[in-house]
């Protein structure tokens, strides 16, 4: 399954480090983190980040799930947390 979107941001320090997708395979178990480093945004204080993640759903049955997308800065501060519920259908 492909999860695609954009995230608008404002970061007065201009030190965004990475964007993270958190996802629980088939809606159960431990969260898995998928990170996209953002070196091109060093010094940038606002904008829009496009993202695409591919996650394995081949062995999943029908299930309700949630993906979480957020950004982290160089000090490890997390912000712009977006929860995106979705349904996997057969």
Secondary structure by P-SEA (a helix, b strand, c coil): ccccbbbbbbbccccccbbbbbbccccccbbbbbbbbccccccccbbbbbbbbbbbccccccccbbbbbbcccccccccbbbbbbbbbcc
